[in-house]
């Protein structure tokens, strides 16, 4: 089977990300809007492909809790990092997000809070993330696996915030990922939702693929790195964690490194991690 060299590190990786910090005109890389099914719902995602026939390694990018993740620079910025390194990138939008059918998760949670109170709303967050939201991620993965240009033996997953939670739950599911990069997972909810904290600790105990956990220095909480990182290490799992120093520009020190414009901070580390673990 023909293989494209997909992993660039050191100076090569830095060359790839040299233009990522300036997000004014991200390259489309054959950007294609596609649809796929999750149960009875039709969901939408954006697909980015390297040049050539492949098969290529591939990465699922899990967006956060934002209602319309496909309207900004997020997905193109992710593609700017991984596609030049030889990856197909697929960014599925879960139900109720963007152009996908279904009810937006935050609306569901708000309705539950009004009807049954804050504690019930927190429990619903956990239930939705580990059931239908995860089902949508896996449906996107199954769509990706059916593409001829994808090497299904070299699949990775990444995401930030709610997307970081989805990354850990997807890795726990054992759906075929070889490695996972989780950024700021549950940092916004860490202090206020103990059920979610406990759920992610349980996920760590079942994950059997290498995981990288990244956080900016002034994230909403650094508990995910400290608690989940300690659990990965206690269990002797393949784990790499990093909290970045406060030498970053102020706008890149907060949750998810400030979004698309801060992705260049972690790009080289992510590429090096995948180079070591997706082969």
C-alpha atoms as an extended CHARMM CRD file, in Angstrom:
* protein
*
       279  EXT
         1         1  UNK       CA              0.0000000000        0.0000000000        0.0000000000  PROA      1               0.0000000000
         2         2  UNK       CA              1.3880000000        3.3420000000       -0.9840000000  PROA      2               0.0000000000
         3         3  UNK       CA              2.0910000000        5.6310000000        1.9340000000  PROA      3               0.0000000000
         4         4  UNK       CA              2.6800000000        9.3210000000        1.9440000000  PROA      4               0.0000000000
         5         5  UNK       CA              5.1540000000       10.5780000000        4.5080000000  PROA      5               0.0000000000
         6         6  UNK       CA              2.7310000000       12.2340000000        6.8900000000  PROA      6               0.0000000000
         7         7  UNK       CA              4.8110000000       13.3060000000        9.7670000000  PROA      7               0.0000000000
         8         8  UNK       CA              6.9320000000       16.4210000000        9.8400000000  PROA      8               0.0000000000
         9         9  UNK       CA              8.7770000000       17.5530000000       12.9340000000  PROA      9               0.0000000000
        10        10  UNK       CA             11.4550000000       20.0210000000       13.9340000000  PROA      10              0.0000000000
        11        11  UNK       CA             12.1740000000       22.6560000000       11.3120000000  PROA      11              0.0000000000
        12        12  UNK       CA              9.7520000000       21.0330000000        8.8720000000  PROA      12              0.0000000000
        13        13  UNK       CA              6.8860000000       21.2880000000       11.3460000000  PROA      13              0.0000000000
        14        14  UNK       CA              7.7730000000       24.8770000000       12.0970000000  PROA      14              0.0000000000
        15        15  UNK       CA              7.6970000000       25.6250000000        8.3860000000  PROA      15              0.0000000000
        16        16  UNK       CA              4.1970000000       24.1860000000        8.1700000000  PROA      16              0.0000000000
        17        17  UNK       CA              2.8920000000       26.3970000000       10.9510000000  PROA      17              0.0000000000
        18        18  UNK       CA              4.7790000000       29.5410000000       10.0170000000  PROA      18              0.0000000000
        19        19  UNK       CA              1.6820000000       31.0400000000        8.4530000000  PROA      19              0.0000000000
        20        20  UNK       CA             -0.8630000000       29.6450000000       10.9010000000  PROA      20              0.0000000000
        21        21  UNK       CA             -0.6050000000       32.5720000000       13.3010000000  PROA      21              0.0000000000
        22        22  UNK       CA             -1.8320000000       34.9010000000       10.5680000000  PROA      22              0.0000000000
        23        23  UNK       CA             -5.3060000000       33.5810000000        9.8700000000  PROA      23              0.0000000000
        24        24  UNK       CA             -6.4100000000       36.1930000000        7.3440000000  PROA      24              0.0000000000
        25        25  UNK       CA             -6.4190000000       33.8230000000        4.3610000000  PROA      25              0.0000000000
        26        26  UNK       CA             -6.3120000000       30.1520000000        5.4350000000  PROA      26              0.0000000000
        27        27  UNK       CA             -5.7850000000       27.6740000000        2.6010000000  PROA      27              0.0000000000
        28        28  UNK       CA             -8.9170000000       25.6510000000        1.7250000000  PROA      28              0.0000000000
        29        29  UNK       CA             -7.1220000000       22.3680000000        0.8430000000  PROA      29              0.0000000000
        30        30  UNK       CA             -9.9930000000       21.1920000000       -1.3320000000  PROA      30              0.0000000000
        31        31  UNK       CA            -12.4710000000       22.1090000000        1.3870000000  PROA      31              0.0000000000
        32        32  UNK       CA            -15.7380000000       20.2950000000        0.8480000000  PROA      32              0.0000000000
        33        33  UNK       CA            -19.0250000000       20.5160000000        2.7110000000  PROA      33              0.0000000000
        34        34  UNK       CA            -20.4890000000       17.0180000000        3.1170000000  PROA      34              0.0000000000
        35        35  UNK       CA            -23.4430000000       15.3970000000        4.8310000000  PROA      35              0.0000000000
        36        36  UNK       CA            -23.6780000000       12.1560000000        6.7780000000  PROA      36              0.0000000000
        37        37  UNK       CA            -26.2490000000       10.3950000000        8.9310000000  PROA      37              0.0000000000
        38        38  UNK       CA            -26.3370000000        9.9350000000       12.7020000000  PROA      38              0.0000000000
        39        39  UNK       CA            -29.4220000000        7.8890000000       13.3840000000  PROA      39              0.0000000000
        40        40  UNK       CA            -32.3110000000        9.7340000000       11.7550000000  PROA      40              0.0000000000
        41        41  UNK       CA            -30.4900000000       13.0670000000       11.6550000000  PROA      41              0.0000000000
        42        42  UNK       CA            -28.5800000000       14.5290000000        8.7350000000  PROA      42              0.0000000000
        43        43  UNK       CA            -25.3840000000       16.1600000000        9.9570000000  PROA      43              0.0000000000
        44        44  UNK       CA            -22.9280000000       18.3850000000        8.1140000000  PROA      44              0.0000000000
        45        45  UNK       CA            -19.1460000000       18.4110000000        8.1840000000  PROA      45              0.0000000000
        46        46  UNK       CA            -16.2010000000       19.9250000000        6.3650000000  PROA      46              0.0000000000
        47        47  UNK       CA            -13.5920000000       17.7410000000        4.6900000000  PROA      47              0.0000000000
        48        48  UNK       CA            -10.0280000000       18.8120000000        3.7900000000  PROA      48              0.0000000000
        49        49  UNK       CA             -7.6490000000       16.6770000000        1.7050000000  PROA      49              0.0000000000
        50        50  UNK       CA             -3.9550000000       16.7020000000        0.8030000000  PROA      50              0.0000000000
        51        51  UNK       CA             -2.9710000000       16.5450000000       -2.8450000000  PROA      51              0.0000000000
        52        52  UNK       CA             -2.6430000000       13.0570000000       -4.2720000000  PROA      52              0.0000000000
        53        53  UNK       CA             -4.5650000000        9.7970000000       -4.1690000000  PROA      53              0.0000000000
        54        54  UNK       CA             -3.5510000000        8.5540000000       -0.7350000000  PROA      54              0.0000000000
        55        55  UNK       CA             -4.4120000000        6.6400000000        1.2710000000  PROA      55              0.0000000000
        56        56  UNK       CA             -3.5820000000        9.2330000000        3.9290000000  PROA      56              0.0000000000
        57        57  UNK       CA             -3.7670000000        9.2300000000        7.7080000000  PROA      57              0.0000000000
        58        58  UNK       CA             -6.7710000000       11.1840000000        8.9240000000  PROA      58              0.0000000000
        59        59  UNK       CA             -7.8060000000       13.3360000000       11.8600000000  PROA      59              0.0000000000
        60        60  UNK       CA            -11.2640000000       14.0300000000       13.2460000000  PROA      60              0.0000000000
        61        61  UNK       CA            -11.5380000000       17.5270000000       14.7290000000  PROA      61              0.0000000000
        62        62  UNK       CA            -14.1840000000       17.9120000000       17.4450000000  PROA      62              0.0000000000
        63        63  UNK       CA            -15.5150000000       21.4620000000       17.8290000000  PROA      63              0.0000000000
        64        64  UNK       CA            -16.5830000000       22.9460000000       21.1600000000  PROA      64              0.0000000000
        65        65  UNK       CA            -19.9760000000       24.0550000000       22.4510000000  PROA      65              0.0000000000
        66        66  UNK       CA            -20.3230000000       27.0260000000       20.0960000000  PROA      66              0.0000000000
        67        67  UNK       CA            -23.5780000000       27.0260000000       18.1570000000  PROA      67              0.0000000000
        68        68  UNK       CA            -22.0520000000       27.7530000000       14.7430000000  PROA      68              0.0000000000
        69        69  UNK       CA            -18.5130000000       26.3300000000       14.6160000000  PROA      69              0.0000000000
        70        70  UNK       CA            -18.4080000000       26.2610000000       10.8300000000  PROA      70              0.0000000000
        71        71  UNK       CA            -18.8290000000       29.9810000000       10.2450000000  PROA      71              0.0000000000
        72        72  UNK       CA            -15.4780000000       31.1740000000       11.6150000000  PROA      72              0.0000000000
        73        73  UNK       CA            -11.8210000000       30.3390000000       11.0330000000  PROA      73              0.0000000000
        74        74  UNK       CA            -11.6910000000       27.2900000000       13.3360000000  PROA      74              0.0000000000
        75        75  UNK       CA            -11.8990000000       24.4480000000       10.8340000000  PROA      75              0.0000000000
        76        76  UNK       CA             -9.7000000000       26.1040000000        8.2060000000  PROA      76              0.0000000000
        77        77  UNK       CA             -7.0870000000       26.8120000000       10.8800000000  PROA      77              0.0000000000
        78        78  UNK       CA             -7.0360000000       23.1600000000       11.9300000000  PROA      78              0.0000000000
        79        79  UNK       CA             -6.6170000000       22.1690000000        8.2790000000  PROA      79              0.0000000000
        80        80  UNK       CA             -3.7270000000       24.6250000000        7.9730000000  PROA      80              0.0000000000
        81        81  UNK       CA             -1.8650000000       22.6250000000       10.6020000000  PROA      81              0.0000000000
        82        82  UNK       CA             -2.5620000000       19.0380000000        9.6260000000  PROA      82              0.0000000000
        83        83  UNK       CA             -3.2430000000       18.8890000000        5.8890000000  PROA      83              0.0000000000
        84        84  UNK       CA              0.2590000000       20.0640000000        4.8300000000  PROA      84              0.0000000000
        85        85  UNK       CA              1.6030000000       17.2640000000        7.0430000000  PROA      85              0.0000000000
        86        86  UNK       CA             -0.3090000000       14.7440000000        4.9430000000  PROA      86              0.0000000000
        87        87  UNK       CA             -3.5320000000       14.2840000000        6.9050000000  PROA      87              0.0000000000
        88        88  UNK       CA             -7.0920000000       14.2550000000        5.7210000000  PROA      88              0.0000000000
        89        89  UNK       CA             -9.0040000000       16.4390000000        8.1990000000  PROA      89              0.0000000000
        90        90  UNK       CA            -12.7060000000       16.0050000000        8.8530000000  PROA      90              0.0000000000
        91        91  UNK       CA            -14.6370000000       18.4090000000       11.0820000000  PROA      91              0.0000000000
        92        92  UNK       CA            -18.1190000000       16.9870000000       11.7070000000  PROA      92              0.0000000000
        93        93  UNK       CA            -20.7250000000       19.2570000000       13.3050000000  PROA      93              0.0000000000
        94        94  UNK       CA            -22.7160000000       17.4890000000       15.9800000000  PROA      94              0.0000000000
        95        95  UNK       CA            -26.5090000000       17.7250000000       16.1710000000  PROA      95              0.0000000000
        96        96  UNK       CA            -27.9160000000       21.2010000000       16.6290000000  PROA      96              0.0000000000
        97        97  UNK       CA            -24.6210000000       22.8440000000       15.7260000000  PROA      97              0.0000000000
        98        98  UNK       CA            -24.2320000000       24.8990000000       12.5820000000  PROA      98              0.0000000000
        99        99  UNK       CA            -25.9530000000       23.3210000000        9.6150000000  PROA      99              0.0000000000
       100       100  UNK       CA            -26.6660000000       19.9730000000       11.2910000000  PROA      100             0.0000000000
       101       101  UNK       CA            -30.1630000000       18.8330000000       12.1630000000  PROA      101             0.0000000000
       102       102  UNK       CA            -31.2430000000       18.3810000000       15.7590000000  PROA      102             0.0000000000
       103       103  UNK       CA            -31.4840000000       20.4570000000       18.9220000000  PROA      103             0.0000000000
       104       104  UNK       CA            -28.4990000000       22.4640000000       20.1180000000  PROA      104             0.0000000000
       105       105  UNK       CA            -27.0610000000       20.9640000000       23.3180000000  PROA      105             0.0000000000
       106       106  UNK       CA            -27.0270000000       24.2500000000       25.2510000000  PROA      106             0.0000000000
       107       107  UNK       CA            -30.7210000000       24.7660000000       24.4890000000  PROA      107             0.0000000000
       108       108  UNK       CA            -31.4450000000       21.2710000000       25.8440000000  PROA      108             0.0000000000
       109       109  UNK       CA            -29.4960000000       21.9970000000       29.0130000000  PROA      109             0.0000000000
       110       110  UNK       CA            -31.1500000000       25.3880000000       29.5060000000  PROA      110             0.0000000000
       111       111  UNK       CA            -34.5760000000       23.7780000000       29.1880000000  PROA      111             0.0000000000
       112       112  UNK       CA            -33.6300000000       21.1410000000       31.7630000000  PROA      112             0.0000000000
       113       113  UNK       CA            -32.3830000000       23.8000000000       34.1720000000  PROA      113             0.0000000000
       114       114  UNK       CA            -35.6600000000       25.7080000000       33.8860000000  PROA      114             0.0000000000
       115       115  UNK       CA            -37.7600000000       22.5750000000       34.3280000000  PROA      115             0.0000000000
       116       116  UNK       CA            -35.8120000000       20.6730000000       36.9870000000  PROA      116             0.0000000000
       117       117  UNK       CA            -33.0750000000       22.8790000000       38.4070000000  PROA      117             0.0000000000
       118       118  UNK       CA            -29.2870000000       23.3000000000       38.1540000000  PROA      118             0.0000000000
       119       119  UNK       CA            -28.3190000000       19.8300000000       39.4250000000  PROA      119             0.0000000000
       120       120  UNK       CA            -30.4520000000       18.1180000000       36.8020000000  PROA      120             0.0000000000
       121       121  UNK       CA            -28.9570000000       20.3480000000       34.1010000000  PROA      121             0.0000000000
       122       122  UNK       CA            -25.4150000000       19.3470000000       35.0820000000  PROA      122             0.0000000000
       123       123  UNK       CA            -26.3390000000       15.6730000000       34.9530000000  PROA      123             0.0000000000
       124       124  UNK       CA            -27.9020000000       16.1680000000       31.5210000000  PROA      124             0.0000000000
       125       125  UNK       CA            -24.6710000000       17.6950000000       30.2030000000  PROA      125             0.0000000000
       126       126  UNK       CA            -22.8300000000       14.5010000000       31.0660000000  PROA      126             0.0000000000
       127       127  UNK       CA            -25.5340000000       12.2650000000       29.6300000000  PROA      127             0.0000000000
       128       128  UNK       CA            -25.7500000000       14.1210000000       26.3310000000  PROA      128             0.0000000000
       129       129  UNK       CA            -21.9760000000       14.2840000000       25.8860000000  PROA      129             0.0000000000
       130       130  UNK       CA            -21.5190000000       10.5560000000       26.4510000000  PROA      130             0.0000000000
       131       131  UNK       CA            -24.5210000000        9.4490000000       24.3670000000  PROA      131             0.0000000000
       132       132  UNK       CA            -25.9270000000       11.3880000000       21.4190000000  PROA      132             0.0000000000
       133       133  UNK       CA            -23.0620000000       13.8600000000       21.0970000000  PROA      133             0.0000000000
       134       134  UNK       CA            -20.5580000000       11.0050000000       21.1040000000  PROA      134             0.0000000000
       135       135  UNK       CA            -22.7550000000        9.0720000000       18.6710000000  PROA      135             0.0000000000
       136       136  UNK       CA            -22.5000000000       12.0250000000       16.2710000000  PROA      136             0.0000000000
       137       137  UNK       CA            -18.7090000000       12.0400000000       16.5190000000  PROA      137             0.0000000000
       138       138  UNK       CA            -18.5590000000        8.3160000000       15.8150000000  PROA      138             0.0000000000
       139       139  UNK       CA            -20.9710000000        8.7270000000       12.8940000000  PROA      139             0.0000000000
       140       140  UNK       CA            -18.5490000000       11.2800000000       11.4610000000  PROA      140             0.0000000000
       141       141  UNK       CA            -15.6950000000        8.8500000000       11.9900000000  PROA      141             0.0000000000
       142       142  UNK       CA            -17.5810000000        6.0880000000       10.1900000000  PROA      142             0.0000000000
       143       143  UNK       CA            -18.1700000000        8.4510000000        7.2590000000  PROA      143             0.0000000000
       144       144  UNK       CA            -14.4470000000        9.2070000000        7.1880000000  PROA      144             0.0000000000
       145       145  UNK       CA            -13.5200000000        5.5210000000        7.2310000000  PROA      145             0.0000000000
       146       146  UNK       CA            -15.5240000000        4.9130000000        4.0590000000  PROA      146             0.0000000000
       147       147  UNK       CA            -13.4310000000        7.3240000000        1.9940000000  PROA      147             0.0000000000
       148       148  UNK       CA            -10.9280000000        5.6720000000       -0.3550000000  PROA      148             0.0000000000
       149       149  UNK       CA             -8.3080000000        8.3400000000        0.3830000000  PROA      149             0.0000000000
       150       150  UNK       CA             -8.2370000000        7.4740000000        4.1000000000  PROA      150             0.0000000000
       151       151  UNK       CA             -5.9270000000        4.9080000000        5.6600000000  PROA      151             0.0000000000
       152       152  UNK       CA             -8.1980000000        3.5000000000        8.3610000000  PROA      152             0.0000000000
       153       153  UNK       CA             -5.2080000000        2.1050000000       10.2480000000  PROA      153             0.0000000000
       154       154  UNK       CA             -3.9130000000        5.6420000000       10.8750000000  PROA      154             0.0000000000
       155       155  UNK       CA             -6.6950000000        7.6460000000       12.4900000000  PROA      155             0.0000000000
       156       156  UNK       CA             -6.3930000000       10.3540000000       15.1320000000  PROA      156             0.0000000000
       157       157  UNK       CA             -8.7870000000       12.5990000000       17.0170000000  PROA      157             0.0000000000
       158       158  UNK       CA             -8.4370000000       16.0740000000       18.4960000000  PROA      158             0.0000000000
       159       159  UNK       CA            -10.5500000000       18.9140000000       19.8360000000  PROA      159             0.0000000000
       160       160  UNK       CA            -10.8680000000       21.7080000000       22.3830000000  PROA      160             0.0000000000
       161       161  UNK       CA            -13.2770000000       22.3690000000       25.2870000000  PROA      161             0.0000000000
       162       162  UNK       CA            -16.4260000000       20.3070000000       24.6270000000  PROA      162             0.0000000000
       163       163  UNK       CA            -14.4040000000       19.0030000000       21.7010000000  PROA      163             0.0000000000
       164       164  UNK       CA            -11.6810000000       17.9910000000       24.1550000000  PROA      164             0.0000000000
       165       165  UNK       CA            -14.2680000000       16.0860000000       26.1530000000  PROA      165             0.0000000000
       166       166  UNK       CA            -15.4780000000       14.4110000000       22.9660000000  PROA      166             0.0000000000
       167       167  UNK       CA            -11.8820000000       13.5110000000       22.1350000000  PROA      167             0.0000000000
       168       168  UNK       CA            -11.4570000000       11.6560000000       25.4210000000  PROA      168             0.0000000000
       169       169  UNK       CA            -14.8290000000        9.9310000000       25.1100000000  PROA      169             0.0000000000
       170       170  UNK       CA            -14.0670000000        8.9560000000       21.5220000000  PROA      170             0.0000000000
       171       171  UNK       CA            -10.7310000000        7.4940000000       22.5740000000  PROA      171             0.0000000000
       172       172  UNK       CA            -12.4790000000        5.6100000000       25.3630000000  PROA      172             0.0000000000
       173       173  UNK       CA            -15.0010000000        4.1700000000       22.8930000000  PROA      173             0.0000000000
       174       174  UNK       CA            -12.2590000000        2.2580000000       21.0770000000  PROA      174             0.0000000000
       175       175  UNK       CA            -13.5710000000        3.2840000000       17.6820000000  PROA      175             0.0000000000
       176       176  UNK       CA            -10.2830000000        2.9120000000       15.8250000000  PROA      176             0.0000000000
       177       177  UNK       CA             -8.3080000000        5.9970000000       16.8260000000  PROA      177             0.0000000000
       178       178  UNK       CA             -4.5680000000        5.4670000000       17.2010000000  PROA      178             0.0000000000
       179       179  UNK       CA             -3.9590000000        8.6700000000       19.2100000000  PROA      179             0.0000000000
       180       180  UNK       CA             -5.8660000000       11.5690000000       20.7810000000  PROA      180             0.0000000000
       181       181  UNK       CA             -5.0420000000       15.2410000000       21.3780000000  PROA      181             0.0000000000
       182       182  UNK       CA             -7.3350000000       16.8620000000       23.9260000000  PROA      182             0.0000000000
       183       183  UNK       CA             -7.1420000000       20.6130000000       24.5270000000  PROA      183             0.0000000000
       184       184  UNK       CA             -8.7390000000       22.3430000000       27.5470000000  PROA      184             0.0000000000
       185       185  UNK       CA            -11.1550000000       19.4130000000       28.1140000000  PROA      185             0.0000000000
       186       186  UNK       CA            -13.9810000000       20.4650000000       30.4700000000  PROA      186             0.0000000000
       187       187  UNK       CA            -11.9040000000       23.4000000000       31.7420000000  PROA      187             0.0000000000
       188       188  UNK       CA            -14.9410000000       25.7180000000       31.7370000000  PROA      188             0.0000000000
       189       189  UNK       CA            -16.9840000000       23.1630000000       33.7030000000  PROA      189             0.0000000000
       190       190  UNK       CA            -14.2940000000       21.6640000000       35.9040000000  PROA      190             0.0000000000
       191       191  UNK       CA            -15.0840000000       23.5040000000       39.1290000000  PROA      191             0.0000000000
       192       192  UNK       CA            -18.8580000000       23.4200000000       38.7320000000  PROA      192             0.0000000000
       193       193  UNK       CA            -19.7080000000       19.9440000000       37.4380000000  PROA      193             0.0000000000
       194       194  UNK       CA            -18.2520000000       17.1510000000       39.5910000000  PROA      194             0.0000000000
       195       195  UNK       CA            -20.2110000000       14.5230000000       37.6580000000  PROA      195             0.0000000000
       196       196  UNK       CA            -18.3850000000       15.5310000000       34.4780000000  PROA      196             0.0000000000
       197       197  UNK       CA            -15.0300000000       15.4250000000       36.2750000000  PROA      197             0.0000000000
       198       198  UNK       CA            -15.7650000000       11.9250000000       37.5150000000  PROA      198             0.0000000000
       199       199  UNK       CA            -16.9100000000       10.8200000000       34.0620000000  PROA      199             0.0000000000
       200       200  UNK       CA            -13.6330000000       11.9140000000       32.4760000000  PROA      200             0.0000000000
       201       201  UNK       CA            -11.5970000000       10.1650000000       35.1540000000  PROA      201             0.0000000000
       202       202  UNK       CA            -13.5160000000        6.9800000000       34.3260000000  PROA      202             0.0000000000
       203       203  UNK       CA            -12.7800000000        7.5490000000       30.6540000000  PROA      203             0.0000000000
       204       204  UNK       CA             -9.0630000000        7.7920000000       31.3650000000  PROA      204             0.0000000000
       205       205  UNK       CA             -9.1660000000        4.3800000000       33.0180000000  PROA      205             0.0000000000
       206       206  UNK       CA            -10.4850000000        2.7660000000       29.8300000000  PROA      206             0.0000000000
       207       207  UNK       CA             -8.4550000000        4.6100000000       27.2090000000  PROA      207             0.0000000000
       208       208  UNK       CA             -5.7570000000        2.4230000000       25.6630000000  PROA      208             0.0000000000
       209       209  UNK       CA             -4.2890000000        4.7740000000       23.0320000000  PROA      209             0.0000000000
       210       210  UNK       CA             -1.6940000000        7.5190000000       23.5320000000  PROA      210             0.0000000000
       211       211  UNK       CA             -3.1620000000       10.8220000000       24.7050000000  PROA      211             0.0000000000
       212       212  UNK       CA             -1.7490000000       14.3510000000       24.6730000000  PROA      212             0.0000000000
       213       213  UNK       CA             -3.4710000000       16.8810000000       26.9690000000  PROA      213             0.0000000000
       214       214  UNK       CA             -2.6960000000       20.5600000000       26.3360000000  PROA      214             0.0000000000
       215       215  UNK       CA             -3.7750000000       23.6820000000       28.2110000000  PROA      215             0.0000000000
       216       216  UNK       CA             -2.9510000000       27.3990000000       28.0920000000  PROA      216             0.0000000000
       217       217  UNK       CA             -1.5830000000       28.9300000000       31.3040000000  PROA      217             0.0000000000
       218       218  UNK       CA             -4.7000000000       30.9380000000       32.1610000000  PROA      218             0.0000000000
       219       219  UNK       CA             -7.3630000000       28.4220000000       31.1890000000  PROA      219             0.0000000000
       220       220  UNK       CA            -10.6250000000       28.5530000000       33.1680000000  PROA      220             0.0000000000
       221       221  UNK       CA             -9.2130000000       25.6910000000       35.2620000000  PROA      221             0.0000000000
       222       222  UNK       CA             -5.9920000000       23.7100000000       35.1110000000  PROA      222             0.0000000000
       223       223  UNK       CA             -7.6900000000       20.8690000000       36.9370000000  PROA      223             0.0000000000
       224       224  UNK       CA             -7.9920000000       18.7320000000       33.7910000000  PROA      224             0.0000000000
       225       225  UNK       CA             -4.2120000000       18.5880000000       33.3770000000  PROA      225             0.0000000000
       226       226  UNK       CA             -3.5800000000       18.0040000000       37.0620000000  PROA      226             0.0000000000
       227       227  UNK       CA             -6.3050000000       15.4540000000       37.7770000000  PROA      227             0.0000000000
       228       228  UNK       CA             -6.5430000000       13.6000000000       34.4750000000  PROA      228             0.0000000000
       229       229  UNK       CA             -2.7960000000       13.7930000000       33.9330000000  PROA      229             0.0000000000
       230       230  UNK       CA             -2.1980000000       12.2990000000       37.3770000000  PROA      230             0.0000000000
       231       231  UNK       CA             -4.6180000000        9.4730000000       36.5890000000  PROA      231             0.0000000000
       232       232  UNK       CA             -2.9570000000        8.7170000000       33.2530000000  PROA      232             0.0000000000
       233       233  UNK       CA              0.4180000000        8.6060000000       34.9740000000  PROA      233             0.0000000000
       234       234  UNK       CA             -0.8180000000        6.5540000000       37.9310000000  PROA      234             0.0000000000
       235       235  UNK       CA             -2.1000000000        3.9320000000       35.5280000000  PROA      235             0.0000000000
       236       236  UNK       CA              1.0970000000        3.9520000000       33.4720000000  PROA      236             0.0000000000
       237       237  UNK       CA             -0.6990000000        4.9200000000       30.2780000000  PROA      237             0.0000000000
       238       238  UNK       CA              0.9040000000        6.4970000000       27.2200000000  PROA      238             0.0000000000
       239       239  UNK       CA              0.4030000000       10.1350000000       28.0850000000  PROA      239             0.0000000000
       240       240  UNK       CA              1.9420000000       13.4920000000       27.3410000000  PROA      240             0.0000000000
       241       241  UNK       CA              0.7340000000       16.6340000000       29.0860000000  PROA      241             0.0000000000
       242       242  UNK       CA              1.6990000000       20.2750000000       28.7800000000  PROA      242             0.0000000000
       243       243  UNK       CA              0.6190000000       23.5410000000       30.3670000000  PROA      243             0.0000000000
       244       244  UNK       CA              2.1620000000       26.3350000000       28.3150000000  PROA      244             0.0000000000
       245       245  UNK       CA              4.1240000000       29.1620000000       29.9830000000  PROA      245             0.0000000000
       246       246  UNK       CA              2.7850000000       32.6500000000       30.6340000000  PROA      246             0.0000000000
       247       247  UNK       CA              5.2080000000       34.0480000000       28.0810000000  PROA      247             0.0000000000
       248       248  UNK       CA              2.4880000000       33.6560000000       25.4460000000  PROA      248             0.0000000000
       249       249  UNK       CA              0.7170000000       36.7810000000       24.2060000000  PROA      249             0.0000000000
       250       250  UNK       CA             -2.1340000000       37.5950000000       26.5870000000  PROA      250             0.0000000000
       251       251  UNK       CA             -4.8210000000       36.7690000000       24.0180000000  PROA      251             0.0000000000
       252       252  UNK       CA             -3.4200000000       33.2390000000       23.6820000000  PROA      252             0.0000000000
       253       253  UNK       CA             -3.2560000000       32.4430000000       27.4030000000  PROA      253             0.0000000000
       254       254  UNK       CA             -6.9830000000       31.8000000000       27.9030000000  PROA      254             0.0000000000
       255       255  UNK       CA             -9.3390000000       28.9400000000       27.1640000000  PROA      255             0.0000000000
       256       256  UNK       CA             -8.4770000000       27.0400000000       23.9630000000  PROA      256             0.0000000000
       257       257  UNK       CA             -5.5540000000       29.4460000000       23.4220000000  PROA      257             0.0000000000
       258       258  UNK       CA             -8.0420000000       32.0830000000       22.3130000000  PROA      258             0.0000000000
       259       259  UNK       CA             -9.4100000000       29.9840000000       19.4430000000  PROA      259             0.0000000000
       260       260  UNK       CA             -8.2720000000       29.7760000000       15.8380000000  PROA      260             0.0000000000
       261       261  UNK       CA             -5.6310000000       32.5010000000       16.1060000000  PROA      261             0.0000000000
       262       262  UNK       CA             -3.9150000000       30.6520000000       18.9550000000  PROA      262             0.0000000000
       263       263  UNK       CA             -3.6710000000       27.2390000000       17.3360000000  PROA      263             0.0000000000
       264       264  UNK       CA             -0.1240000000       27.9480000000       16.1830000000  PROA      264             0.0000000000
       265       265  UNK       CA              0.9300000000       27.6630000000       19.8620000000  PROA      265             0.0000000000
       266       266  UNK       CA              0.3050000000       23.9330000000       20.0270000000  PROA      266             0.0000000000
       267       267  UNK       CA              0.6840000000       22.9930000000       16.3440000000  PROA      267             0.0000000000
       268       268  UNK       CA              4.2830000000       21.7640000000       16.4130000000  PROA      268             0.0000000000
       269       269  UNK       CA              3.7200000000       19.7560000000       19.6150000000  PROA      269             0.0000000000
       270       270  UNK       CA              0.6360000000       18.1210000000       18.1070000000  PROA      270             0.0000000000
       271       271  UNK       CA              2.4460000000       17.1930000000       14.8950000000  PROA      271             0.0000000000
       272       272  UNK       CA              5.3660000000       15.7090000000       16.8100000000  PROA      272             0.0000000000
       273       273  UNK       CA              2.9840000000       13.6830000000       19.0040000000  PROA      273             0.0000000000
       274       274  UNK       CA              1.1780000000       12.2560000000       15.9970000000  PROA      274             0.0000000000
       275       275  UNK       CA              4.4690000000       11.5090000000       14.2810000000  PROA      275             0.0000000000
       276       276  UNK       CA              5.3980000000        9.3020000000       17.2120000000  PROA      276             0.0000000000
       277       277  UNK       CA              2.0500000000        7.5840000000       17.6310000000  PROA      277             0.0000000000
       278       278  UNK       CA              0.1130000000        7.3650000000       14.3580000000  PROA      278             0.0000000000
       279       279  UNK       CA              2.0220000000        5.0250000000       12.0640000000  PROA      279             0.0000000000
